C-alpha cells in the first residue's frame, strides 16, 4: 500500500494515512539502505582479504564478487530514489 502520491511534482500523504506511519516506513527504508551500504563495505573487505591470500580464483571469491554486484545494483536503485 502506498502512503504517498505525487501531485504537481510534490509528494503528499495519501488520504487517511497517518504521518507517524509514513515516518516509520521511511525510517525502515533508510535503515535498509544503511544495511546495504554496510554489507557492501563488508563484502569489499572480504574480497580484498581473499585477493591478498591468493584466492582470487576461488569459489568463495566468485560468490562474494557476485554478491557485491547484486548489492551495488540494489544500492544504485535506492540512490536513484534518493536524488
PyMOL commands that set and color helices and strands:
alter all, ss='L'
color gray80, all
select helices_A, chain A and resi 19-52+59-82
alter helices_A, ss='H'
color red, helices_A
select strands_A, chain A and resi 4-7+10-13
alter strands_A, ss='S'
color yellow, strands_A
deselect
rebuild
show_as cartoon
